[in-house]
Amino acid sequence: MATTPSQAAVQALEALAFPADAIEVGRIVGAWGIKGAFKVLPHASDPQALHASRRWFLRPAEGRQHSVPALLHVSQARDQAGVVVATAQEIDDRDAAEALSGAGVFVSRTSFPSAGTDEYYWVDLLGATVRNREGVLLGVIEGLLDTGAHSVMRLSLPADAADTSSPGAEPVERLIPFVAHYVDTVDLERKQITVDWQPDY
């Protein structure tokens, strides 16, 4: 006779399926109130990914002595003074919410809302090669900096690519504003970006 798996069993199976494309989008920083709500400090100034998904995967903070739920089914999430305040089916009191402190919050990249025209998620730009209009390799995107006014690409160019005549040369790092004035094209599929920028800037 067929049996129906319990809700706990279903959640355990879901938790085991940590998405291969999971991206860390925030970190839990404490409880909110007494009914099990908790605060998440988002990694982005606009936490769209946290709001778009109702399945948040957790990884405990390094060095934590107790485990946290591997998966939360989020009931509600709202912006509140620089953090996202959320409730989840698995968390029903303040003690349980406090126990989540320090945990990283991950969501599947496929659950991110679609970016607007000429808008890009930082995670999609990481690892892209950047060349100028003359085809000179300027580096690979290692990270992006948010200056408030605009984002800045942080590039790294291996020493052997930067200067083959100097065996002991250090890797070259460049900072290039990610703005239309300098960025000509962005090809996410090929992970290539073309910019109006010279190597000696």
C-alpha positions in Angstrom: 0.0 0.0 0.0 1.4 3.4 -1.0 2.1 5.9 1.8 2.4 9.6 1.7 5.7 11.0 3.1 5.4 13.3 6.1 6.0 17.0 5.8 9.2 16.6 7.8 10.4 13.9 5.4 9.7 16.1 2.4 11.6 19.0 4.0 14.5 16.8 4.8 14.7 15.7 1.1 14.5 19.3 -0.1 17.2 20.3 2.3 19.5 17.7 0.9 19.1 19.2 -2.6 21.3 22.2 -2.0 21.1 24.0 -5.4 24.2 23.7 -7.5 23.7 27.4 -8.5 23.2 28.6 -4.9 24.4 32.2 -4.3 24.9 33.6 -0.8 22.7 36.7 -0.7 22.8 37.6 3.0 23.5 36.7 6.6 21.2 36.3 9.5 22.1 38.8 12.3 19.6 38.1 15.0 16.0 37.8 16.1 13.2 40.4 15.6 10.5 40.5 18.3 9.3 37.4 20.2 7.4 35.4 17.7 10.2 33.9 15.7 11.0 36.6 13.1 14.7 37.1 12.3 16.8 39.8 10.6 18.9 39.2 7.5 21.7 41.6 6.5 21.6 41.5 2.6 24.8 41.5 0.6 23.3 43.8 -2.0 21.8 47.3 -1.5 18.7 46.1 -3.3 17.8 42.7 -1.9 15.6 41.5 -4.7 16.8 37.9 -4.6 15.7 37.6 -1.0 12.2 38.7 -1.8 12.0 36.7 -5.0 12.5 33.3 -3.4 10.5 31.6 -0.7 13.1 28.8 -0.2 16.2 30.0 1.6 19.1 27.5 2.1 21.3 28.1 5.2 24.9 27.4 6.0 25.9 27.8 9.6 28.5 30.4 10.6 32.0 29.0 10.8 32.8 27.8 14.3 29.2 27.5 15.4 28.6 24.6 17.8 25.0 23.8 16.9 23.4 23.2 13.5 20.8 25.3 11.8 18.0 24.2 9.5 19.3 23.5 6.0 16.2 24.9 4.4 13.7 27.5 5.4 10.3 28.0 3.8 9.8 31.7 4.1 6.4 33.0 5.0 7.1 36.7 4.8 10.0 39.0 4.1 10.0 42.8 4.3 12.6 45.6 4.3 13.2 47.3 7.6 15.9 49.9 8.3 18.6 48.3 6.2 17.8 44.7 6.9 15.2 42.2 5.7 12.9 40.9 8.5 11.5 37.5 7.7 9.4 34.7 9.2 9.7 31.0 8.2 7.5 27.9 8.8 10.4 26.2 10.7 11.0 29.0 13.2 8.3 29.7 15.8 9.9 31.5 18.7 12.6 34.0 19.6 15.1 31.3 20.8 14.9 29.5 17.5 15.4 32.8 15.6 18.4 33.7 17.8 19.9 30.3 17.0 20.1 31.2 13.3 22.5 34.1 14.0 25.5 34.1 11.7 24.1 31.7 9.2 24.6 32.5 5.5 21.4 32.7 3.4 21.6 31.2 -0.1 19.0 31.1 -2.9 19.1 29.5 -6.3 20.4 31.8 -9.1 17.4 30.6 -11.2 15.0 32.2 -8.7 16.5 35.7 -9.1 14.1 38.2 -10.8 15.0 39.1 -14.3 17.4 42.0 -14.6 16.2 45.1 -16.4 17.7 46.4 -19.7 21.4 47.2 -19.3 21.2 45.8 -15.7 23.4 42.9 -14.5 23.8 40.9 -11.3 27.3 41.1 -9.9 27.5 37.3 -9.6 27.0 37.0 -13.4 29.9 39.4 -14.1 32.5 37.6 -11.8 35.1 35.7 -13.9 34.4 37.7 -17.1 37.4 38.8 -19.2 37.7 42.5 -19.9 39.3 43.8 -23.0 39.6 47.2 -24.5 38.5 48.3 -28.0 41.9 47.3 -29.3 41.5 43.8 -28.0 44.1 44.2 -25.2 43.3 42.0 -22.2 42.9 44.2 -19.2 42.1 41.4 -16.7 39.4 39.2 -15.2 36.7 40.5 -12.9 37.5 39.4 -9.4 34.9 41.5 -7.7 32.8 44.6 -7.8 32.8 47.6 -5.5 29.8 49.7 -4.7 30.8 53.4 -4.4 27.2 54.6 -4.0 27.2 56.6 -7.3 28.1 53.5 -9.4 29.8 50.1 -9.3 33.5 49.6 -10.0 35.0 46.5 -11.6 38.0 45.1 -9.8 40.2 43.3 -12.3 43.2 41.1 -11.8 45.7 40.3 -14.6 48.2 37.5 -14.0 51.8 38.7 -14.0 52.7 36.4 -16.9 50.0 38.0 -19.0 50.8 41.5 -17.8 54.6 41.5 -18.6 56.2 38.4 -20.0 59.6 40.1 -19.9 59.7 40.3 -16.1 59.6 36.8 -14.5 59.2 38.2 -11.0 56.4 40.7 -11.9 53.4 41.1 -9.6 49.9 40.6 -10.9 48.3 43.8 -12.1 45.0 45.0 -10.5 42.8 47.6 -12.2 39.7 49.4 -11.1 37.3 50.4 -14.0 34.0 52.1 -13.4 31.1 50.0 -14.6 29.2 52.8 -16.3 28.1 53.3 -19.9 30.8 55.9 -20.5 33.5 53.3 -20.3 31.6 50.0 -20.9 30.9 49.3 -24.6 29.4 45.7 -24.5 28.6 43.0 -22.0 28.3 39.4 -23.3 27.2 37.3 -20.4 27.0 34.1 -22.5 30.7 34.4 -23.5 31.7 36.1 -20.2 33.4 38.9 -22.1 33.2 42.7 -21.6 34.6 45.4 -23.9 35.6 48.8 -22.5 37.0 52.1 -23.6 40.0 51.9 -21.4 43.8 51.9 -21.9 46.3 49.7 -20.0 48.2 52.7 -18.7 45.2 54.5 -17.2 
